[in-house]
Every structure is written in structure tokens, then in C-alpha cells.
């Protein structure tokens, strides 16, 4: 799960950086909308690795990283592991509580909109459902209706440009985008990039709505002045498309920015290339190093490399851990100095199931490396790995935590 979250977070970061560098200042609002929404979907779907690509260069060698074992001469538990498990349990509870609270708030906000749509006074203006409300808010839209202040509407203070602006939000189904991001923020509330994507999506919505108004009326300068007049501190609504959302210099400049076909083609091509590279990078079969948990390595599961069965210690990986723990003898010098730490050892499971090529990647000294290699040499033969029915060699990496009695 942690690996999935890290991968999705990395993808969101890359896609957002690409948007800021290449797309944000271009007048291709529909493509940008598709890109932003597609980036969100891509970032949370691709790490699931529903399908994979064969890597361009295969090493012909599988490598498995085991979870590791602990060997100690005292019966006292290692407090570090206990604290990590305790902290992880607390974090899971915090995550669940926050997600539930945010989910309930989202549901209540959506229900409140539908309640207004069904109970408030309704008018129809140029085929648009207009909901009259007593709240002092600027015109905003949600689902299939535009919400405006009743007094201002009856006094004719709502310019037609503003209603066309909100009508564009409805016709282009911008509410669905906002709800989609809101659901993602509820589930992945700890991910800061979702807020950045939400801001970018809503601003792009305004670009699209502004474009619709200027296309119909053709009075850009007049419309800009109108927006500035309505920019105020009036209440806005989070789930709705708000008229004065980020009325910034950038938004006003985008109305008169000229399109550059050459620049647009170059940037679309660049974005496509980046997307394809990320797709391949995050879905290539892990041949050089495949990480397995203890449970995965404990049975005849197929690895991420198609038609490859992992080696099996007689009785399963738990039996292997027990074998190492029962045969390991803590060196006197290590115990004498009351040492502790983590040792990393690599070994090869050959085609006939025997172990070879023992290598200490990280040593703790005092003879522990010699003892680890001595124990591994005592191991009975494993059931060898197979690829497409043929026996293959597999490299294992095993961390061993050692703690002498205090």
C-alpha cells in the first residue's frame, strides 16, 4: 500500500509539473481539461499494474528481497519494531477518521445543493434553470442549475453575460469534474497535489466559461470590466463553479492571448511523449529485482515476470527463517560487546536448488558474517525456480537483525 501511494504521489507530481511548465499558459482549454482529469486517473490506476510491458533489456536474472528475520540472545522485544507497529496503527485510525469526516461533509454539501434545487424559487432564463436564493452570493452553478441572489435578480442587476458564463459551466458538465476531485480528496486527503489539481481544474473551467461568453458577445474589454466589478468578498461555495473564482491578471490576459499552432503541437507532442514514458516506466515487468513480502514468497505464486515460479524452501519461507534462527550461534565477541544492528547477505539459489555465491553486503563485524554464511551452507536444497518450465537461478537478499543480550 505504501509503495502504491508513493508511486501515485510521484506521478501526480510529475504530471502537475508538466502542466505548469507546458500547458498552463496555452489557450487550449479543452485539451488542458482532458489532461488534468486524465492525469488524476492515470496516477491512481497505473500503479495498480493491471497490465505490464516487457522491458527492453532483460538481465535474465530474478532477484528477491526478503522481509528479513531477527535473532537475539535476550528475550526482550526490540522496542523499535513495536513502536513502528504502534505508530502505524495510530496513523491508520487517524486516516480512517479524517476520511469519514470528509466523506460525510461532502455528502452533506451535495445534499444541500439538491435540497435548494427542489425547494427554492425557480425561474427559466434562455433555457437555463435559475434558482433564486436569499443568500448574498454571486451567481454560481451546480449540476443543472444556476444560483443567484433573489433580490438582485428581480431588480435586474444580473447581467446576461454572467448567466451565459454559468450556463457554459452547466453545458460542459464542470460539476462532474469538481465532484470527481472532491471524492479523490476524501480518499487521499493527505496528498497535497490533489489541492493543486483542484485549483488548476477550477481555473481552467473559468477559462472555458469566459471563452464561451466572449465567443457569444465579442466584447472582451466590457466583459473584463464586468468581472472586476463583481469581484468582491461575497460568499463563495466550494463545490460550485463560482463566477469570481481567481479573477487574476492571468485570467484576464488569457481572454486576449493569441493561439500559437506550432507551440500547441510541440507541447501536445511533448506531453504525449512524457505520458507514454511514464506508462512504460511504471508498468515494465520487474525482472532485475522483484520485491516480495514473506507471505508472497511463502507459496508458489507467479512473480511479476510472466510464467516464473519462485524458489521454495522445503516447508515454506517461514521454515527457512526458523532454520536460520535455530542454527545461528551468536559469536562470543559480538555478545561480549553487547552489539546490535542489521546485516545484509545475498545468496544464489541455483538451478538444482543448492545455495551458492554468498556475499555479505553489510557486515557488523565480530565474526557474524562468517556465522551467517556457515548457517546458509547447511541449508537443504530448495525447490528451484522455473521460467517457462525451465529451471533458472535466483538471487536472494536477506536482512538479518542481530541483538546481543544487554
N, C-alpha and C positions, 0 to 999 in steps of 0.2 A: 504493500500500500504506500509506504514512504517513497519507494522508487517511482511509483506511478505519479504521485504528487509532485515529486521533483522534476520528472520529465515534462509533465503538463505545465508546470510553472516556467520551465526553461523555454518551452515552445511559445507560451504567451509572451514572454519577454522578447523573444526574437521577432515574433510577428508584430508586436507593438512598435519595436524599434524600426522595423522596415516601414511600417505605416508612417511613423513620424518623419523618417528620412526621405521617403519617396512619394508618398501618396497624399499626405495631409493638405498640401498646398496646391493640389491639382484639381481642376474643375471636371472631375469625372466621378460625380457623387454616387451614381448608381453602382459603378464598379467598386467604389470605396465601401459602400454599404455591404455589398456581397463579400468583399474581402474581410471586413471586420467580423461579420457573422460567421463566415467560413473559418476564420482563424480560431474563433472560440470552439466551434465544432471539431475542427482538426486537432486542436490542442488537447481535448479531453477524450477523443476517440482513438487517435493514432497510438498513444502509449499503451492501449489495451492489446496491441499487436494481434488484431483479428486476422491479419494476413502478413506474410513476410516475403522478402526478396532474397534471392541467393546473393551472397557477397561476391564482388568482382574477383577478389583474391582469397582463396581458401588456404589455410595453413595445413589442413589435413590432420589437425590435432585438436581434440577436445580438452578443455581444462575445467575442472570443477572446484569451486571454492566452498569448503565445508564451513559449517557454523562454528565448529571448534568445541573443545572439551576443557574441563577444569580438573586439575589434580592438586590436592593439598594434603599436607600431613596433619593439619588440625581439623577439628570438626566444626569450627566456627564458620558460618557462611561468609561469602565475600560480600561485604556491605555495598560495594559499588553496583553490583548487579541487582541487588534488592532495591536500592534507591532508584535505579533506572526504571525498573518494572513499576515501582510505586508512582514515579512521576508520569510514566506513560499512561497508567490507569487514570490518574487525575486529569491528564490532558484529554483523554477520550471522553470523560464525563463533561469537561468544560466545552469541548466541541459539540457534544450532543445537546447540551443545554442551550448554547447560543444558537445552534441551527434550528432548534424547536421554536425558540422565541422569535427568531427572524421569520421562520415559516408562518407562524401564527399572525405576525404583523402583516406579512404580505397578503395572506388570505383575507384579513380584516379590511385592508386597504382596497382590495379588489371588490369585495362585497359592498363596501361603502359607495363605490362608483356605481355599481349596478342598482343599488338602492336609490341613488339620486336619479338615475336614468328612468326608473319606474315610477317615482313619486313626485318629482319636480314638474313644474310647468314646462310644456314642450311646445316649441314653435318649429316651423319648417321654413327655411330660407334657401331658395335655389336648390332644393332637393337635399339640404343638409338638416339633420335633426339638431336643433338648438335647445339646450336645457337652460332654463332661467334659474339662477340661484341668488340667494340673498347675501352670499359671502362676497367680500371685497377682494375679488381675484381677477387677474387678467384673463382674457379668453384662452382656454386650453381645451385639448381634445383627449378623449379616451374611448377606445373600442369603436363605436359607431355614432358618437355624439360630440357636439361642441358645447362647452360650458361657458356661459357668460353671465356677468352681473345683470340682474333683472332691471334695476333702475337705469343703468347706462344703456341697456338695450332699448327700453321703452322710450328713452329720451333721444334715441338716435345717435348716441355717442360711440357706437361701434362701427368703425369704417368697414366697407365691404372688403378691402384688402386683407383685413385681419381674419375675416370669415373664410376667405379664399385660402389664406395661409393654413388655417386649421383644417379646412376641407382637404387640402393636399395631404396632411398627416393621416387623415382617415382613409383616403383613397389608396394610399401607399402602404397601409397596414403597419404603421410605425409602432402601434401599441404592442403588436406581437413581438417586435424586437426588444422593446423595453421589458416586457414580461419575461422573455427568454433570459435576458441578462439578470433580471431580478431573481429568477429561480436558481441560476448558477451562483449568484452571490449568497443565496441562502444556504446552498450545499457547501460551497467552497468559500465561506465568509472570511477565512484567514488569508486568502490570496489577494494581495494589493493590486495586481494587474487588472482584475475584473472591474475595479472602480475606474481605472484609466480607460478601459474599453467602453464602459458605460458612458463616460463623459464624451468620448470620441464619437460613439454611435448617436447620441442625442444631438451633438453639434452637427453631425452630418445630416440628420433629419431636418435641422433648421435650414441647412444649405439647400436641401431638396425642396422644402416648402417655400423658401424665398425665391428659388428659381421658378416655381410654378406661378407665384404672384407676378413676378416681373415678366414672365412669358405672356401672361394674360393682359396685364395693364401697360407694360412697356414704359413705365415711369420709375426708373430706378432711384433717381435722386429724391423724388417725392416719397417713395416707399421707405428709403433710408431715414428721412426726417421723421416719418410717421413712427418708425420703430423707436427712434430716440425719444420721441415724445411719450411713448408708452413704457419706456424703460423706467421702472420705479422699484420701490421697496415693497410692493404689494406681495401678498402671499402667493407662493407657487406650490405646485403639487408634484410629488416625486414621481409617481407612476404615469403622469400625464405628459403630453407634449405641450410645453409652455412657450408662449409667444416670445417672451423676453429672455429665453434661456441663452445665457452668454452672448449678449449683444456687445460684441467686442469689435475692435478695429479690424480683426481678421475676417469676421463675418461680413462686415460692410464692404471690405475690399474684395471678397470673393464674388460679390454680385457683379463687379465690373472687370474681373480678371479675365484676360484673353486665354483661350484654349490653344495649346501647342500640340498639334497632332504627333509630331516627331517625338517630343518629350513624353507624351502619353504612351506611345507604342513602346518606347525604350523602358519606361518604368513598369508597364504591364508585363513586358517580357522578363524584366529583372525579378519581379515579384513571383512570376510563374516558375522561374528557374530556382529561386530560393525555396519555394514550396515543394517542388519535386525533390530537391536535395534533402530537405528535412524529412520528407516522406520515406525516402530510401534509407536515410541515416537511422531513423527510429524504427524501421521495420526490416532491417537486414538481419539475417539469421546470425545469432551469436555463436560463431564457430570457434574463434580464438579463445574465448573464455565464457563459459556458461555458469551462472551463479545459481546454486540450488540450496534450498533450506534442508534441514535434517529430514523433514517429512518427505520432501520430494526425492531426496537421494535414498530414501528407505525402501523404495519399491521399484518395480520395473517400468517406470514411466518413460515416455519418449521425450528426449531432450528437445531444445529449440531447433536442433539440426534434424531435418526430416529423416525418419527411418533409422535413428540412432538410439540404441538402448544402453543405458549407463551400466558401468560395472556394479557388481553386487558382492558385498562381503557375506559369507555364509551366515544366514540368520538376520541380515539387515544391518544398516549403519549403526543402530544402537548397540548391537553386539560388538561391532568394531570399536566403538567408544569404550565399552566395558572391557574389551580385550586390552586396549592400550592402558586404561586406568589400573587394571589388575596386575599387569606385568611391569609397569613402570616402578622403578625404585629411586626415590629421591636421593641424589648424591649427597654424601655427608657434608662436603664443603658448602653446598647450596643451603642445606638445613642449618649448618653452623652459623652462617652469616644472616640467617632469617630473611632470605631473599624472596621476592615475588616479582611477577611480570608475565609477559606473553611471548612465547616462542613461536616462530612460523617455520614449518617444514614442508617441503614439496617431495612427492614421490610419484613414480610412474607405475600404473597398473598395465602390465604387458599383455600381449595377445593370448598368452597361456594362463593369465590370472595371477602370475607372480609379481612381486613388487621389486622395483629397481630404481636407479638414478636418484638416490636420496640426497636432498640438498637442504641445508639449513639457511633459510632466507634471513632470519633474525635470531641471533643467539643471545642467551642470558649468561653464558659463561658457567664456570664451576662444574663442567662435565655434563650438563643437562642435555646438550646436543648429542653427545655420544650415547647417552642412555636412550634418547628418543629413537635414534637410528637402530640401536640394538633391539628395541621392542618391535619396531616395524619389520625388521628382518625375521622375526619369529612368526609373523603373520601367516596364517594358512592361505592358500591360493584363493583368489576371488573368482567369481563368475565373470569372465571378461566382457568388455563392451563389444557391441556389434554395430556395424553400419551396413545397411542393405544386406544383412545376413553374413557379412564378413567380420571377423574379429579385428578390432582396432585398439591401439594404445590410447590411454587416457591419463592426463596429468592431474594429480590431486594437490590441493593446497590446504594444509590443516593448521589452524592456530591452536596452541595449547597454552592455557593459563596455568601457571605454577605458583603455589604459595606454600612456603615452609612455615612450620609452627612458630608462633611468636614466643 
